[in-house]
Amino acid sequence: MSASAVEPHTGVPRDAAIDPSRTVAVAGTGAMGRGIAQVALVAGHPVRLYDSLPGRAAEAAEEIGARLDRLVAKGAMTAAERDAARSRLHPAAALDELSDAALVIEAVVERLTVKQELLRALEEIVPDDCLLATNTSSLSVTAVAGALRRPDRALGLHFFNPAPLLPLVEVVSGFATGESAAARARETVAAWGKTPVSCADLPGFIVNRIARPFYAEGFAIHEERAADPATIDAVLRESGGFRMGPFELTDLIGQDVNEAVTRSVWESFHQNVKFTPSLLQRRLVEAGLLGRKSGRGWYDCARGAERPEPHTAPPADPPAYVVAEGGLDPAPQLLEMIAESGVTLRREPEDEGTRLLLPGGGQLAPADGQTSSEFRDVVYFDLALDYRAATRIALSAAPHTAERTLQEAIGLFQALGKKVSVIGDVPGMIVARTVAMLIDLAADAVAKGVATEDDVDTAMRLGVNYPVGPFEWNRRLPQGYAHDLLESLHERVPTGRYAPSLALFLHTSAAEREGPDS
């Protein structure tokens, strides 16, 4: 092994995972600290727990032991493995008991001065090869490490709650973090069975930056009185393929927690309009309606409370036939499904546009960022991740849209086996608008060096359970679809929020130059 492949003065390989015989310390024994400690413990490390409040570390050790008991009861761990893990878990009464640690992860309160003081104190105690990590989700890793003599060994290890269950760890390099420190951290969390993704120290890292539109667009559609929370959640689940909708998910997370992250990202980006927090969510927080932990948020979360049903259109007769003009991008699957349904499908080539003509003279078109109000008789339908697998489709129409046109559109999708939710006439609808914004922020993040496309997609799938990452979704869509939809939205809502980023413009232009056969 060459001298350049090891850390100076320690002989530790620069890119080697920390050996399981070395101690991992966790400072801060709240829910996240306990979860991280459990992960390191199950991976085979001796683990030391420290908390500034007397007795808290010992309580945390007891609670982790009880979790191990539950793993044994479920068959996920043997009794011998549990006993060995318990023997490696040591609560620390004083900070200097962490002096043998090869890695310390702090999970204390999200206040910069508190984290800085803790890491400064640790720097005087731990050995030269010890990595100092912060689990912060909202503070700058560079700032946290800025008070250290050797900020090159400090970095972010952002676990997701609950840490023992969720696989993603964002490995965040501050401006002074050494590549060798980041490499050792990546190898270590991978050895723990986690999936590390590398990212730069920019606000929100990957997940908390790119995920903002998933919440914000749902809230905005509700603020625009286009649909109620239950309907928006149902459409994003049953058409978009998301595990949960934004209203039910923020009730689970806690409205105060989610709103604080959104506000932090917004302020960190100098109040960039793309990250503007929701006024309705702020009112929930001010009212103490925080979701499950308070008993009520967007929904009544009390045990046994009835959940509101999404709007679902009553049965309607399908049209006798439809005429397809163009390939119906981004929904060509629908043409096959219509032909299989028994509804007569006629095809006509069309140089511009993509739509279905209905017997009553109206049109049915995929969401493109325009509104039904701009046309004489048009119903829009929303984007779906997979039109065959989708169980619900959203439609939008203007007040002046002919009732026959709307009923024919409803009947057509019901004939395809879909529930139908009719929403207000908002540009971009629900899924299409949300996905286009996710794609835009993802492209912008990659262009600014936050992470690679692959790491962004991995982070969004594993960190927030998206069905596919934004770049994968963009590849499934027609070239330029997200960019063009946002341009149309920007024309109708010219606040700057929907203006396509330069990164998305360049990404789209490059794809168009390369062509479909590249």
C-alpha positions in Angstrom: 0.0 0.0 0.0 1.4 3.4 -1.0 1.9 6.2 1.5 -0.7 8.3 -0.3 -3.3 5.6 0.3 -3.2 6.0 4.1 -3.9 8.8 6.5 -0.8 10.5 7.8 0.4 9.6 11.3 -2.3 6.9 11.6 -1.7 4.3 8.9 -5.5 3.9 8.4 -6.4 3.3 4.7 -8.1 6.4 3.3 -11.1 4.6 1.8 -11.5 1.8 4.3 -14.6 1.3 6.4 -14.1 1.7 10.1 -13.3 -1.6 11.6 -16.1 -3.2 13.6 -13.8 -3.5 16.5 -13.5 0.3 16.8 -15.9 2.3 19.0 -18.7 4.4 17.5 -20.1 7.1 19.8 -23.4 8.9 19.5 -23.9 12.2 21.3 -27.5 13.0 21.8 -30.0 10.3 22.8 -33.3 11.4 21.3 -35.2 9.3 18.8 -32.6 9.8 16.0 -29.6 9.3 18.3 -31.0 6.0 19.6 -31.8 4.8 16.1 -28.2 5.6 14.8 -26.7 3.9 17.9 -28.8 0.8 17.2 -27.6 0.7 13.6 -23.9 0.8 14.6 -24.5 -1.7 17.4 -26.2 -4.3 15.2 -23.3 -3.8 12.7 -20.9 -5.1 15.4 -19.3 -2.0 16.8 -18.8 -1.2 20.5 -21.1 1.9 21.0 -21.0 4.6 23.6 -24.0 6.8 24.2 -23.6 10.3 25.6 -26.2 12.9 26.6 -25.7 16.1 28.5 -28.7 15.4 30.7 -27.9 13.1 33.5 -29.4 9.6 33.2 -30.6 10.1 29.6 -27.8 7.9 28.2 -28.6 5.0 30.5 -32.3 5.3 29.7 -31.4 5.2 26.0 -29.3 2.1 26.5 -32.3 0.4 28.2 -34.6 1.4 25.4 -32.2 0.1 22.7 -32.0 -3.2 24.7 -35.7 -3.5 24.6 -35.7 -2.9 20.8 -33.2 -5.8 20.5 -35.5 -8.0 22.5 -38.3 -7.2 20.0 -35.9 -8.1 17.1 -35.3 -11.5 18.8 -39.1 -12.0 19.2 -39.5 -11.4 15.5 -36.8 -13.7 14.5 -34.6 -10.9 13.1 -31.8 -11.5 15.6 -30.8 -14.5 17.7 -30.6 -14.3 21.5 -26.8 -14.8 21.3 -26.5 -11.9 18.9 -28.7 -9.7 21.2 -26.6 -10.6 24.3 -23.4 -9.8 22.4 -24.8 -6.5 21.2 -25.9 -5.5 24.7 -22.4 -6.2 26.0 -21.0 -3.7 23.5 -23.4 -0.9 24.5 -22.1 1.5 27.1 -23.8 4.7 28.4 -21.2 7.4 29.1 -21.6 9.7 32.0 -18.9 12.2 30.8 -17.7 13.3 27.4 -14.2 12.1 27.9 -15.5 8.5 28.0 -15.7 8.9 24.2 -12.0 9.2 23.9 -11.5 5.9 22.1 -14.1 6.5 19.4 -13.2 6.1 15.7 -16.5 7.9 14.7 -18.7 10.3 16.7 -22.1 11.2 15.4 -23.8 14.1 17.1 -27.6 14.1 17.1 -28.3 17.0 19.5 -30.7 19.9 19.2 -30.6 21.8 15.8 -28.8 24.9 17.1 -25.5 25.8 15.5 -23.7 27.0 18.6 -24.7 23.9 20.5 -23.3 21.6 17.8 -20.1 23.7 17.4 -19.4 23.6 21.1 -19.9 19.9 21.3 -17.6 19.1 18.3 -14.9 21.5 19.6 -14.9 19.6 22.9 -14.8 16.3 21.2 -11.9 17.4 19.0 -9.8 17.7 22.2 -10.6 14.2 23.3 -10.8 11.8 20.3 -7.8 10.3 18.4 -6.5 11.9 15.2 -8.2 9.4 13.0 -11.6 9.9 14.5 -14.3 11.2 12.1 -16.6 13.8 13.6 -20.1 13.7 12.0 -23.2 15.8 12.4 -26.7 14.4 11.7 -28.1 17.8 11.0 -30.9 18.1 8.5 -31.1 21.9 8.2 -27.8 23.5 9.3 -24.7 24.0 7.2 -22.2 21.2 7.7 -19.5 23.7 6.8 -20.7 26.1 9.6 -20.9 23.3 12.1 -17.3 22.3 11.4 -16.1 25.9 11.0 -15.0 26.2 14.6 -12.7 23.1 14.5 -9.0 23.1 14.2 -9.3 20.2 11.7 -12.5 20.6 9.8 -11.2 18.2 7.2 -12.4 15.2 9.3 -15.8 16.6 9.9 -18.8 15.8 7.7 -22.6 15.3 7.7 -24.1 11.8 8.1 -27.8 12.5 7.6 -29.8 9.5 8.6 -33.6 9.3 8.1 -36.1 8.5 10.8 -36.4 5.7 11.9 -32.7 5.1 11.3 -32.9 1.3 11.8 -35.5 0.9 9.1 -34.8 3.5 6.4 -31.8 2.6 4.2 -30.7 6.1 3.0 -27.8 8.1 4.5 -26.8 11.4 2.9 -23.0 11.7 3.3 -22.5 15.5 3.2 -19.1 17.0 2.5 -18.6 20.5 3.9 -16.4 22.9 2.1 -13.4 21.8 4.2 -14.2 18.1 4.4 -11.4 15.9 3.2 -12.2 13.4 0.4 -10.6 10.6 2.5 -13.0 11.4 5.4 -16.0 11.3 3.1 -14.8 8.0 1.5 -14.3 6.3 4.9 -17.8 7.5 6.0 -19.4 6.2 2.8 -17.7 2.8 3.2 -18.6 2.6 6.9 -22.4 3.3 6.4 -22.4 0.8 3.5 -20.8 -1.8 5.7 -23.7 -1.1 8.2 -26.2 -2.2 5.5 -27.2 1.4 4.5 -27.2 3.0 1.1 -24.9 6.1 1.2 -25.3 8.9 -1.3 -22.7 11.7 -1.6 -23.8 15.3 -1.6 -22.4 18.8 -1.3 -23.2 21.1 1.6 -25.9 23.2 0.1 -29.3 23.9 1.7 -31.5 20.9 2.1 -28.8 18.5 0.8 -30.6 16.2 -1.6 -33.9 15.0 -0.2 -35.1 18.1 1.8 -34.2 20.3 -1.1 -35.8 18.4 -4.0 -38.9 17.2 -2.0 -40.3 20.6 -1.3 -42.7 20.7 -4.4 -44.3 17.4 -3.4 -45.7 19.2 -0.4 -45.9 22.7 -1.8 -47.9 21.9 -5.0 -50.5 19.9 -3.1 -50.9 22.7 -0.6 -51.1 25.3 -3.4 -53.8 23.3 -5.3 -55.8 23.2 -2.1 -55.3 26.9 -1.5 -56.5 27.5 -5.0 -59.7 25.6 -4.0 -59.2 23.2 -6.8 -59.4 20.0 -4.7 -59.7 19.0 -1.1 -56.8 17.2 0.8 -58.3 13.7 0.6 -58.7 14.0 -3.2 -55.2 15.4 -3.8 -53.7 12.6 -1.6 -55.7 10.0 -3.4 -54.7 11.2 -6.9 -51.0 11.3 -6.0 -51.2 7.8 -4.5 -53.4 6.1 -7.0 -52.3 7.9 -10.2 -48.8 9.2 -9.3 -47.7 6.0 -7.5 -46.5 7.8 -4.4 -46.7 5.9 -1.1 -48.6 8.7 0.6 -50.0 12.1 -0.4 -48.6 15.4 1.0 -51.4 16.0 3.5 -51.3 12.6 5.2 -47.5 12.5 5.1 -47.1 15.8 6.8 -49.7 14.8 9.4 -47.4 11.8 10.1 -44.1 13.8 10.1 -45.6 16.7 12.1 -46.8 19.9 10.6 -44.3 21.9 12.7 -41.4 19.8 11.6 -42.3 19.8 7.9 -43.0 23.5 7.9 -39.8 24.3 9.7 -37.7 22.4 7.1 -39.5 24.2 4.3 -39.0 27.6 6.0 -35.3 26.8 6.6 -34.7 25.8 3.0 -36.6 28.9 1.8 -34.6 31.2 4.0 -31.3 29.5 3.1 -32.0 30.2 -0.5 -32.7 33.9 0.2 -36.4 33.4 0.1 -36.4 31.9 -3.4 -40.0 31.8 -4.6 -39.6 28.1 -5.7 -39.4 27.2 -2.0 -42.1 29.5 -0.6 -43.8 28.0 2.5 -47.6 27.4 2.5 -49.7 29.9 4.4 -52.3 27.3 5.1 -49.7 25.0 6.7 -48.4 28.0 8.8 -51.9 28.5 10.1 -52.1 24.8 11.1 -48.9 25.2 13.1 -50.0 28.4 14.7 -53.3 26.7 15.7 -51.3 23.7 17.2 -52.8 21.3 14.7 -49.6 19.4 14.2 -50.9 16.1 12.9 -50.8 12.7 14.6 -48.9 13.9 17.6 -51.5 16.5 18.5 -54.5 14.5 17.4 -55.4 16.7 14.4 -53.7 18.3 11.4 -55.1 18.3 7.9 -57.2 15.3 9.1 -58.7 14.2 12.4 -56.0 11.8 13.6 -57.8 10.6 16.7 -58.1 6.8 17.0 -61.2 5.6 15.2 -61.8 8.9 13.4 -63.3 8.6 10.0 -61.1 9.8 7.1 -62.8 11.9 4.5 -63.3 10.2 1.2 -61.8 11.6 -2.0 -64.1 13.1 -4.6 -65.1 10.2 -6.9 -67.4 10.8 -9.8 -70.6 8.8 -10.0 -71.0 6.3 -12.9 -71.3 7.7 -16.4 -71.9 6.1 -19.7 -68.7 5.7 -21.9 -68.7 7.3 -25.3 -69.5 5.1 -28.2 -66.2 6.0 -29.9 -63.2 8.4 -29.6 -61.0 9.8 -32.3 -57.3 10.0 -31.4 -55.3 12.8 -33.0 -51.6 12.3 -32.4 -50.0 9.7 -30.2 -51.6 11.0 -27.0 -48.2 11.6 -25.4 -47.4 11.3 -22.5 -50.2 8.7 -22.3 -49.8 6.4 -25.3 -50.8 3.4 -23.1 -54.3 4.8 -23.1 -54.8 4.2 -26.8 -54.1 0.5 -26.3 -56.4 0.4 -23.3 -59.2 2.1 -25.1 -59.0 -0.4 -28.0 -59.2 -3.2 -25.5 -62.1 -1.7 -23.5 -64.7 -2.1 -26.3 -64.9 1.7 -27.0 -64.3 2.2 -30.7 -61.0 3.9 -31.4 -60.4 5.8 -34.6 -57.0 7.3 -35.3 -56.1 10.4 -37.3 -52.5 11.6 -37.8 -51.9 15.1 -36.3 -48.8 17.2 -36.8 -49.5 19.3 -33.8 -51.1 18.5 -30.5 -52.2 15.2 -29.0 -55.8 14.7 -27.9 -59.0 12.6 -28.1 -62.1 13.9 -29.9 -65.4 12.9 -28.2 -68.7 12.2 -29.9 -70.3 15.4 -28.4 -67.7 17.6 -30.1 -65.5 18.1 -27.1 -61.9 17.2 -26.6 -59.9 15.3 -23.9 -56.3 16.2 -23.6 -53.3 15.4 -21.3 -52.3 18.0 -18.8 -49.9 20.4 -20.4 -49.9 23.5 -18.1 -52.9 25.2 -19.9 -56.4 25.5 -18.5 -59.8 24.4 -19.9 -61.0 28.0 -19.5 -58.9 28.9 -22.5 -60.7 26.7 -24.9 -64.3 26.2 -25.9 -64.9 22.6 -24.8 -61.8 20.8 -23.4 -61.4 18.4 -20.5 -57.8 17.7 -19.2 -56.6 14.5 -17.7 -53.7 14.2 -15.3 -50.4 12.4 -15.6 -50.0 8.9 -14.2 -46.8 6.9 -13.5 -48.4 3.9 -15.2 -51.8 4.3 -16.8 -52.5 0.6 -16.7 -51.7 0.3 -13.0 -53.3 3.6 -11.9 -56.6 3.1 -10.1 -57.7 6.8 -10.2 -57.4 9.6 -12.8 -58.0 13.3 -12.2 -60.0 15.3 -14.7 -60.3 19.1 -14.8 -62.9 21.2 -16.7 -63.9 24.8 -16.9 -67.3 26.1 -15.7 -68.4 26.6 -19.3 -67.2 23.1 -20.5 -70.2 21.2 -21.9 -71.6 18.7 -19.4 -71.8 16.1 -22.1 -68.1 16.4 -22.7 -67.3 16.0 -19.0 -69.6 13.0 -18.7 -68.1 11.3 -21.8 -64.6 11.8 -20.4 -65.6 10.4 -17.0 -67.3 7.4 -18.7 -64.3 6.7 -20.8 -61.9 6.4 -17.9 -64.5 4.4 -15.9 -64.7 2.0 -18.8 -60.9 1.6 -18.4 -61.4 0.6 -14.8 -60.5 3.8 -13.2 -62.1 5.9 -10.5 -62.4 9.5 -11.6 -61.8 12.6 -9.5 -63.0 15.9 -11.1 -60.9 18.8 -9.8 -61.0 22.6 -10.5 -59.5 24.1 -13.6 -55.9 24.6 -12.4 -52.9 24.5 -14.9 -50.8 21.4 -14.6 -53.4 19.6 -12.5 -52.0 17.6 -9.6 -49.5 14.8 -10.6 -48.2 16.5 -13.7 -47.5 19.8 -11.9 -45.8 18.1 -8.9 -43.6 15.8 -11.0 -42.5 18.6 -13.3 -41.4 20.7 -10.3 -39.5 17.7 -8.8 -37.7 17.2 -12.1 -36.9 20.9 -12.3 -35.4 21.1 -8.8 -33.5 17.9 -9.4 -31.9 19.2 -12.6 -31.0 22.4 -10.8 -29.4 20.5 -7.9 -27.3 18.4 -10.2 -26.2 21.4 -12.2 -25.1 23.1 -9.0 -23.0 20.2 -7.9 -25.2 18.9 -5.1 -25.1 15.3 -6.3 -25.1 13.1 -9.3 -28.3 12.1 -11.2 -28.0 8.6 -9.9 -27.5 9.7 -6.3 -30.5 12.1 -6.6 -32.7 9.3 -7.9 -31.5 6.9 -5.2 -32.0 9.5 -2.5 -35.6 10.3 -3.5 -36.5 6.6 -3.8 -35.0 5.5 -0.5 -35.3 8.7 1.5 -38.9 9.6 0.8 -40.2 6.4 -0.9 -40.9 8.0 -4.3 -41.9 5.3 -6.9 -39.1 6.4 -9.2 -36.5 9.2 -9.0 -37.1 12.5 -10.8 -34.5 11.7 -13.6 -36.0 8.3 -14.2 -39.5 9.8 -14.4 -38.2 12.5 -16.8 -36.7 9.7 -19.0 -40.2 8.1 -19.2 -41.8 11.3 -20.4 -41.7 12.8 -23.9 -38.6 15.0 -24.4 -39.3 18.5 -23.0 -42.6 17.6 -21.4 -41.6 18.9 -17.9 -40.0 22.0 -19.3 -42.9 22.8 -21.6 -45.5 22.2 -18.9 -43.6 24.6 -16.5 -43.3 27.2 -19.2 -47.0 27.1 -19.7 -47.5 27.3 -15.9 -45.2 30.3 -15.7 -47.2 32.1 -18.4 -50.3 31.7 -16.3 -48.7 32.2 -12.8 -45.9 34.6 -13.6 -44.4 34.8 -10.0 -41.2 33.0 -11.0 -42.1 29.9 -9.1 -42.8 27.8 -12.2 -40.2 29.4 -14.5 -38.1 26.4 -15.7 -34.5 26.5 -14.4 -31.6 27.1 -16.7 -30.5 23.6 -15.8 -33.8 22.0 -17.0 -33.6 24.2 -20.2 -30.1 23.0 -21.0 -31.0 19.4 -20.1 -34.0 19.5 -22.4 -32.0 21.2 -25.2 -29.3 18.6 -25.0 -31.8 15.7 -25.2 -33.5 17.3 -28.2 -30.1 17.7 -30.0 -29.1 14.1 -29.3 -32.5 12.8 -30.6 -34.4 9.7 -29.6 -31.8 7.3 -31.2 -28.8 8.6 -29.3 
